[in-house]
Amino acid sequence: MSSHSVENVDPSSVRLWDYDDHGHDFIGTRSLGFWLYMMSDAMIFAGLFAAHGVYVHAFAGGFTAKEVIHPLNALWPTLFIFTSVLIYGFGMVALKKGSRSGVINALLLSFILGAGFLFMEWREFSDLAAMGALPQVSGFLSDFWAIILTHAVHVFFGLLWMAVMIVQIAREGFTQNTVYRLINLKIFWHFQAVIWVCVFTFVYLMGGI
């Protein structure tokens, strides 16, 4: 029956293309644009990791990787950034439920954990500076500082974004603008955790062996 019906269809009546303008979803369009930005950001880190593969043994007679990289130093920051991402996920669940207080509390806790991550990174690099392991000493140290600090700058702006969102959600509630910003911030914050996995694996674990 179905094949017989298809055979009797007039080809001229079949519409292959939809020429009507159905408009675009506001939040989806903004999120797509942000994904394009994240792709360019991923290329920056790809270049940094490629450089790390070149300079990982360029010690110039100075500090070696084993002398400045200690995997245990990165363990607590890793737990902090992962927990912060998890808490942010709970905040998105609260967003779906329409709970303003749930979103604000999740953002606040994620902010605190992210700030703790930055504090531990600051302590580590303060110790490196005190022992003279500065970027200008060797190609390896220049690359090491560049990777970690580039990621730290991203985390800092993520925290600044969170602080702004806490204020906006408290004042405006869930509008189109606040919702799409929360979604884009989720993408950005998860991306920082993914990049940190690469940093922890290729820089701290492999460099400290």
Backbone bond lengths (Angstrom), bond angles and torsions (degrees), N, CA, C in turn:
res aa  C-N    CA-C-N  psi(-1)  N-CA   C-N-CA  omega(-1)  CA-C   N-CA-C  phi
1 M - - - 1.462 - - 1.525 111.44 -
2 S 1.341 116.13 -44.46 1.450 118.69 -177.51 1.513 111.92 -67.68
3 S 1.370 117.34 -40.54 1.454 119.87 179.95 1.512 110.89 -67.14
4 H 1.355 117.17 -36.91 1.463 121.20 179.20 1.528 110.74 -64.95
5 S 1.343 115.93 -37.58 1.461 120.14 -179.92 1.515 110.98 -67.69
6 V 1.335 116.06 -39.52 1.458 119.86 179.91 1.509 111.24 -65.23
7 E 1.336 116.63 -38.51 1.455 120.33 -179.26 1.521 111.78 -65.06
8 N 1.326 117.56 -29.27 1.464 121.23 -177.18 1.524 113.60 -89.05
9 V 1.342 117.39 1.88 1.458 120.11 -179.66 1.525 109.33 -74.26
10 D 1.329 116.58 134.19 1.461 121.61 177.55 1.526 109.18 -75.23
11 P 1.349 119.06 116.95 1.478 121.06 -177.80 1.522 113.22 -56.59
12 S 1.300 117.41 -31.48 1.467 120.02 -177.98 1.521 112.26 -70.40
13 S 1.348 116.28 -17.61 1.466 119.21 -179.12 1.522 112.90 -91.31
14 V 1.348 116.21 -5.90 1.462 119.64 -178.80 1.529 109.71 -81.58
15 R 1.323 117.09 129.99 1.466 122.72 -179.59 1.523 108.95 -102.00
16 L 1.333 115.12 110.08 1.462 119.79 -176.56 1.520 113.00 -86.78
17 W 1.310 118.19 -26.85 1.456 121.20 -175.34 1.519 110.07 -125.44
18 D 1.317 114.36 145.81 1.462 120.70 177.69 1.521 107.78 -104.79
19 Y 1.314 115.85 109.68 1.464 120.53 -176.29 1.534 112.67 -96.11
20 D 1.294 117.46 0.03 1.462 120.25 -178.55 1.522 110.59 -78.30
21 D 1.324 115.63 145.99 1.458 121.83 177.17 1.524 108.56 -91.31
22 H 1.326 115.78 110.60 1.461 120.47 -178.71 1.527 112.46 -95.80
23 G 1.330 116.68 2.22 1.452 119.37 -178.76 1.519 111.84 77.61
24 H 1.297 116.50 176.90 1.456 121.66 -178.39 1.519 109.92 -130.37
25 D 1.312 114.88 143.75 1.454 120.43 177.60 1.530 109.51 -68.79
26 F 1.319 116.17 127.87 1.471 121.31 -175.13 1.525 111.23 -59.89
27 I 1.323 116.63 -50.95 1.458 120.58 -176.63 1.524 110.84 -67.42
28 G 1.342 117.29 -42.16 1.450 120.50 179.58 1.515 112.48 -62.64
29 T 1.337 116.84 -40.24 1.462 120.46 179.72 1.522 110.90 -64.50
30 R 1.324 116.90 -44.67 1.460 120.07 179.57 1.532 111.08 -64.90
31 S 1.323 117.40 -37.81 1.458 120.65 179.48 1.528 111.09 -67.51
32 L 1.334 117.14 -37.50 1.462 120.72 176.99 1.521 110.59 -62.05
33 G 1.316 116.54 -44.13 1.457 120.06 177.63 1.517 112.13 -60.85
34 F 1.316 116.11 -37.97 1.467 119.08 179.63 1.521 111.00 -70.13
35 W 1.331 117.54 -35.04 1.463 120.31 175.80 1.525 110.74 -60.74
36 L 1.320 117.16 -37.98 1.465 120.49 177.43 1.525 110.53 -63.18
37 Y 1.330 116.26 -40.34 1.469 119.10 175.51 1.519 110.99 -62.68
38 M 1.336 117.31 -42.93 1.456 120.41 -178.73 1.527 111.47 -62.96
39 M 1.322 117.60 -32.04 1.460 120.17 176.22 1.521 111.11 -63.82
40 S 1.323 116.79 -40.50 1.465 119.89 177.44 1.520 111.01 -68.22
41 D 1.321 116.75 -35.29 1.458 120.58 177.17 1.526 110.74 -66.66
42 A 1.322 116.45 -37.51 1.465 120.30 177.64 1.520 110.91 -63.02
43 M 1.330 117.11 -33.60 1.466 120.57 178.55 1.530 111.23 -66.33
44 I 1.322 116.48 -34.06 1.468 120.02 177.09 1.519 109.98 -62.16
45 F 1.317 116.61 -48.88 1.465 119.71 179.84 1.522 111.72 -67.80
46 A 1.324 117.20 -32.51 1.469 119.49 176.47 1.520 110.20 -61.76
47 G 1.339 116.35 -40.80 1.460 120.05 176.89 1.521 112.17 -64.83
48 L 1.330 116.64 -39.18 1.469 120.30 179.19 1.527 111.40 -65.92
49 F 1.316 117.31 -40.60 1.461 119.94 178.76 1.524 111.60 -70.49
50 A 1.333 116.96 -33.55 1.461 119.69 175.00 1.527 110.42 -64.60
51 A 1.335 116.06 -40.98 1.465 119.97 176.69 1.524 110.95 -64.29
52 H 1.324 116.47 -36.11 1.465 120.02 178.65 1.524 111.06 -61.98
53 G 1.318 116.80 -37.34 1.453 119.78 177.61 1.516 112.49 -64.17
54 V 1.331 117.01 -26.83 1.470 121.64 179.26 1.522 111.60 -83.65
55 Y 1.337 116.87 -41.84 1.460 121.55 -172.32 1.528 114.69 -97.34
56 V 1.330 118.05 3.73 1.455 120.56 -173.59 1.535 112.02 -62.09
57 H 1.332 117.91 -24.43 1.468 120.89 178.54 1.525 112.31 -114.71
58 A 1.324 117.12 12.81 1.469 120.68 -179.57 1.524 109.42 -88.21
59 F 1.332 115.47 76.10 1.468 120.72 -174.21 1.526 113.13 -86.35
60 A 1.326 117.63 -20.02 1.469 122.48 179.43 1.528 111.86 55.34
61 G 1.327 116.30 34.54 1.456 119.70 179.18 1.511 114.18 74.86
62 G 1.328 117.40 7.76 1.462 121.01 -178.53 1.509 112.34 -103.68
63 F 1.317 115.76 -139.90 1.465 120.88 -177.97 1.527 110.26 -67.93
64 T 1.316 115.71 136.14 1.456 120.46 174.94 1.522 109.80 -89.82
65 A 1.334 116.60 170.19 1.462 120.93 -179.12 1.520 111.22 -62.02
66 K 1.325 117.16 -40.06 1.461 120.24 -178.44 1.524 112.40 -66.72
67 E 1.325 116.58 -23.90 1.464 119.62 -179.32 1.520 112.95 -80.45
68 V 1.313 117.36 -24.35 1.465 119.21 -175.67 1.530 113.11 -115.45
69 I 1.331 117.47 -17.73 1.458 120.65 -178.58 1.518 110.19 -106.27
70 H 1.312 115.57 121.33 1.464 121.77 178.48 1.527 107.56 -127.23
71 P 1.339 117.59 108.67 1.478 120.46 -175.89 1.519 114.35 -53.17
72 L 1.339 117.26 -34.17 1.469 118.87 -179.43 1.526 111.91 -64.95
73 N 1.344 116.72 -27.98 1.462 119.48 177.82 1.518 112.20 -64.35
74 A 1.333 115.86 -26.41 1.467 120.07 -178.92 1.517 112.94 -94.07
75 L 1.344 116.85 -4.33 1.460 119.45 -177.01 1.524 111.93 -67.21
76 W 1.328 117.19 -49.46 1.463 119.94 -179.10 1.527 112.42 -65.62
77 P 1.349 119.36 -43.63 1.470 117.74 174.26 1.525 112.98 -57.61
78 T 1.340 116.35 -35.67 1.463 120.13 178.45 1.522 110.95 -63.26
79 L 1.325 116.71 -45.24 1.459 120.39 178.50 1.528 111.18 -63.31
80 F 1.319 116.49 -37.99 1.463 120.50 -179.25 1.526 111.21 -65.87
81 I 1.339 117.40 -46.95 1.469 119.72 -176.52 1.519 110.77 -69.46
82 F 1.352 117.22 -35.80 1.452 120.00 178.57 1.531 111.04 -68.01
83 T 1.319 116.88 -41.77 1.461 120.42 178.88 1.521 110.73 -66.14
84 S 1.328 116.34 -37.06 1.461 120.30 177.76 1.528 110.91 -61.84
85 V 1.330 116.71 -42.26 1.462 120.60 177.79 1.528 110.63 -64.76
86 L 1.326 116.53 -40.72 1.469 120.57 178.59 1.524 111.03 -61.47
87 I 1.321 116.68 -44.89 1.461 120.56 179.69 1.523 110.82 -64.19
88 Y 1.326 116.23 -37.67 1.468 119.11 177.31 1.528 109.90 -62.25
89 G 1.335 116.77 -37.81 1.459 120.28 175.90 1.519 111.91 -59.27
90 F 1.334 116.65 -40.14 1.471 119.87 175.59 1.531 110.67 -62.26
91 G 1.335 115.00 -34.54 1.459 118.78 177.28 1.518 112.31 -64.34
92 M 1.334 117.34 -36.40 1.463 120.30 177.45 1.530 110.86 -68.82
93 V 1.332 116.87 -32.91 1.468 119.98 173.80 1.527 109.94 -63.41
94 A 1.338 115.68 -42.04 1.468 119.96 177.41 1.521 111.13 -64.14
95 L 1.335 116.86 -33.19 1.463 120.72 177.12 1.525 110.58 -63.08
96 K 1.331 116.94 -43.14 1.461 120.42 178.76 1.530 111.61 -63.58
97 K 1.322 116.05 -30.49 1.469 120.15 179.02 1.525 112.15 -84.70
98 G 1.344 116.19 -5.99 1.461 119.65 -179.71 1.508 113.78 76.02
99 S 1.330 117.58 23.17 1.461 121.59 -178.62 1.527 110.28 -92.58
100 R 1.327 116.05 105.11 1.460 119.66 -179.86 1.526 111.45 -66.31
101 S 1.327 117.13 -42.82 1.462 120.24 -179.39 1.533 110.76 -65.55
102 G 1.348 117.02 -36.11 1.453 120.00 178.81 1.511 112.23 -63.62
103 V 1.329 116.49 -41.14 1.464 120.77 178.38 1.527 110.72 -66.63
104 I 1.321 116.53 -45.15 1.468 120.02 -178.35 1.527 110.75 -63.80
105 N 1.325 117.21 -43.22 1.469 120.07 179.39 1.527 111.53 -63.81
106 A 1.330 116.73 -39.90 1.461 120.27 178.55 1.520 111.00 -65.72
107 L 1.317 116.89 -42.89 1.464 120.36 177.88 1.526 111.10 -62.73
108 L 1.318 116.40 -41.22 1.461 120.34 -179.30 1.526 111.29 -64.22
109 L 1.333 116.97 -44.58 1.459 120.22 179.46 1.527 111.12 -68.15
110 S 1.324 117.39 -39.27 1.461 120.74 175.99 1.524 110.97 -61.88
111 F 1.327 115.28 -38.46 1.465 120.30 178.17 1.528 110.77 -62.56
112 I 1.324 116.53 -46.11 1.462 120.87 -178.76 1.527 110.95 -61.69
113 L 1.338 116.88 -43.51 1.462 120.48 179.38 1.525 111.04 -66.86
114 G 1.330 116.95 -39.43 1.462 119.89 176.71 1.515 112.24 -64.95
115 A 1.334 116.38 -37.89 1.465 120.10 176.70 1.525 110.58 -65.93
116 G 1.340 116.75 -36.96 1.459 120.10 175.48 1.515 111.73 -63.39
117 F 1.328 117.04 -37.79 1.465 121.82 175.78 1.531 110.31 -58.99
118 L 1.322 116.30 -48.66 1.465 120.10 -179.34 1.521 111.48 -64.57
119 F 1.316 116.96 -37.30 1.462 120.07 179.98 1.529 111.07 -62.66
120 M 1.330 116.44 -42.77 1.461 119.76 179.12 1.529 111.64 -67.35
121 E 1.322 117.00 -35.06 1.469 120.18 175.45 1.529 110.19 -66.44
122 W 1.323 116.53 -40.02 1.466 120.52 178.95 1.524 110.50 -62.55
123 R 1.324 117.61 -42.07 1.463 120.71 179.14 1.524 110.89 -63.35
124 E 1.330 117.46 -42.50 1.459 120.45 -179.19 1.519 111.21 -62.01
125 F 1.310 116.40 -44.96 1.459 118.91 -176.72 1.519 111.91 -78.59
126 S 1.297 118.07 -22.23 1.467 119.85 170.97 1.520 110.42 -65.73
127 D 1.326 116.42 -39.64 1.462 120.89 176.77 1.526 111.07 -65.56
128 L 1.337 116.74 -40.11 1.459 119.89 178.14 1.527 110.94 -63.76
129 A 1.317 116.35 -42.01 1.465 120.02 178.77 1.521 110.68 -64.72
130 A 1.336 116.85 -37.72 1.465 120.37 -179.38 1.528 112.03 -65.81
131 M 1.333 117.12 -32.52 1.460 120.66 179.64 1.522 112.87 -88.60
132 G 1.331 116.30 0.28 1.462 120.41 176.35 1.509 115.18 89.40
133 A 1.339 118.04 9.16 1.464 121.79 179.68 1.525 109.31 -85.30
134 L 1.319 115.87 71.10 1.456 122.78 -175.92 1.531 111.02 -97.24
135 P 1.321 118.89 162.51 1.469 121.11 -175.60 1.519 114.23 -58.60
136 Q 1.342 117.61 -33.93 1.457 120.30 -175.97 1.526 114.05 -75.41
137 V 1.331 117.59 -5.91 1.462 120.57 -177.03 1.521 111.60 -71.55
138 S 1.322 117.44 -40.31 1.471 120.17 -177.50 1.520 110.16 -157.75
139 G 1.328 114.90 166.58 1.453 119.77 176.66 1.508 111.93 -64.21
140 F 1.325 116.37 -36.94 1.462 120.50 178.67 1.522 111.32 -61.31
141 L 1.333 116.54 -49.30 1.465 119.49 -178.96 1.521 111.88 -66.62
142 S 1.322 117.10 -35.61 1.457 120.22 176.84 1.518 110.60 -61.38
143 D 1.331 116.20 -43.39 1.460 120.99 178.54 1.524 110.99 -68.00
144 F 1.333 117.30 -41.58 1.460 121.73 -179.08 1.526 111.25 -61.19
145 W 1.332 115.87 -48.04 1.457 120.04 178.39 1.529 111.18 -62.70
146 A 1.338 116.75 -40.35 1.469 120.50 -176.66 1.529 111.25 -63.39
147 I 1.339 116.99 -44.52 1.463 120.11 -178.63 1.528 110.90 -64.33
148 I 1.331 116.31 -50.57 1.462 119.71 -175.20 1.519 111.33 -66.65
149 L 1.331 116.79 -43.27 1.461 119.36 -176.99 1.526 111.83 -71.32
150 T 1.331 117.38 -33.66 1.469 119.38 175.98 1.523 110.44 -62.51
151 H 1.323 115.86 -42.46 1.467 119.15 176.94 1.522 110.48 -66.61
152 A 1.336 117.09 -39.72 1.468 120.34 -179.52 1.530 111.13 -63.32
153 V 1.330 116.73 -37.75 1.466 120.01 177.70 1.526 110.55 -63.49
154 H 1.338 116.34 -40.76 1.461 119.69 176.55 1.530 111.17 -61.78
155 V 1.326 116.67 -43.10 1.463 120.28 178.86 1.530 110.41 -62.90
156 F 1.327 116.51 -40.92 1.466 120.54 179.29 1.531 111.49 -59.46
157 F 1.334 115.91 -45.83 1.467 118.43 179.74 1.528 111.04 -69.44
158 G 1.343 116.74 -29.60 1.456 119.48 173.78 1.522 111.53 -63.61
159 L 1.327 116.52 -40.70 1.466 120.49 177.83 1.529 111.00 -66.94
160 L 1.322 116.15 -40.11 1.467 119.62 176.75 1.526 110.68 -61.52
161 W 1.313 115.83 -40.59 1.466 121.61 177.07 1.523 110.46 -62.23
162 M 1.330 116.95 -42.93 1.465 120.68 178.24 1.520 111.55 -60.32
163 A 1.330 115.94 -44.07 1.461 119.95 -179.26 1.527 110.49 -60.57
164 V 1.327 116.39 -42.03 1.466 120.18 178.58 1.523 110.60 -64.84
165 M 1.332 116.79 -40.37 1.459 120.22 -178.65 1.529 111.52 -67.17
166 I 1.317 117.33 -35.64 1.468 119.80 177.23 1.527 110.09 -59.33
167 V 1.331 115.98 -44.11 1.467 120.37 179.56 1.528 110.65 -66.42
168 Q 1.334 116.92 -43.85 1.463 120.02 -177.60 1.532 112.26 -66.24
169 I 1.336 116.19 -42.11 1.472 118.74 178.98 1.526 110.21 -64.47
170 A 1.329 116.84 -39.99 1.460 120.49 179.72 1.529 111.22 -63.69
171 R 1.347 117.10 -36.65 1.463 120.83 -177.07 1.527 113.63 -85.70
172 E 1.350 116.32 -44.64 1.455 120.74 -169.52 1.529 113.86 -104.42
173 G 1.322 117.25 -20.51 1.456 118.91 -174.86 1.517 111.17 78.37
174 F 1.331 117.29 -149.41 1.454 122.44 -176.85 1.526 110.64 -99.81
175 T 1.316 116.06 91.63 1.457 122.39 173.88 1.524 108.86 -104.12
176 Q 1.334 116.56 174.27 1.463 119.59 177.31 1.526 110.97 -57.68
177 N 1.321 116.39 -41.86 1.468 119.81 -178.26 1.523 111.96 -66.08
178 T 1.325 116.72 -45.70 1.458 118.46 -177.60 1.532 111.82 -69.51
179 V 1.338 116.68 -35.44 1.466 119.30 -178.64 1.521 111.09 -68.44
180 Y 1.333 117.63 -45.90 1.465 117.86 -179.10 1.531 111.43 -67.86
181 R 1.326 117.26 -29.77 1.470 119.34 176.11 1.517 111.17 -69.94
182 L 1.329 116.88 -37.70 1.467 119.92 175.51 1.524 111.45 -63.79
183 I 1.326 116.94 -40.15 1.464 120.73 179.14 1.528 110.59 -65.78
184 N 1.324 116.84 -44.22 1.464 119.96 179.27 1.523 111.64 -66.75
185 L 1.317 116.37 -36.17 1.455 119.86 176.32 1.527 110.76 -65.40
186 K 1.325 116.37 -36.14 1.465 119.68 175.80 1.528 110.63 -61.01
187 I 1.337 116.09 -45.18 1.465 120.17 177.71 1.519 110.16 -59.93
188 F 1.325 117.12 -46.59 1.459 122.32 -178.20 1.524 111.33 -62.86
189 W 1.323 117.14 -43.54 1.464 121.48 -175.47 1.528 111.06 -70.77
190 H 1.325 116.81 -39.03 1.464 119.79 175.74 1.526 110.60 -65.14
191 F 1.310 116.25 -36.00 1.458 120.41 178.57 1.525 111.14 -62.32
192 Q 1.325 117.47 -37.56 1.469 120.01 178.55 1.529 110.96 -64.13
193 A 1.333 116.62 -36.52 1.468 119.47 177.63 1.528 110.65 -67.80
194 V 1.330 117.11 -40.02 1.465 120.59 178.54 1.525 110.52 -63.08
195 I 1.322 116.81 -44.69 1.461 120.27 178.77 1.524 110.36 -63.11
196 W 1.330 117.11 -38.13 1.464 119.50 179.89 1.520 111.45 -66.29
197 V 1.324 117.73 -32.41 1.466 120.12 174.15 1.526 109.72 -58.98
198 C 1.326 116.67 -43.99 1.470 121.00 178.15 1.524 110.74 -65.04
199 V 1.338 117.24 -41.69 1.462 120.69 178.74 1.523 110.42 -63.09
200 F 1.312 116.24 -47.12 1.471 120.47 -178.12 1.526 110.96 -63.36
201 T 1.337 116.84 -37.93 1.464 120.42 -176.82 1.518 111.99 -76.79
202 F 1.332 116.54 -53.48 1.463 120.46 -170.92 1.521 113.40 -85.70
203 V 1.316 117.52 -25.12 1.468 120.35 -177.76 1.524 111.15 -99.39
204 Y 1.334 116.47 -54.55 1.466 119.02 -174.58 1.532 112.57 -80.23
205 L 1.326 117.19 -50.93 1.464 118.52 -176.56 1.523 112.23 -70.07
206 M 1.325 117.15 -51.74 1.457 120.25 -178.49 1.521 111.90 -72.75
207 G 1.324 117.39 -32.22 1.461 120.04 179.15 1.512 112.95 -74.83
208 G 1.341 115.97 -28.72 1.465 119.04 -178.17 1.500 114.48 -85.28
209 I 1.342 117.46 -4.50 1.467 120.47 -179.93 1.519 110.83 -79.19
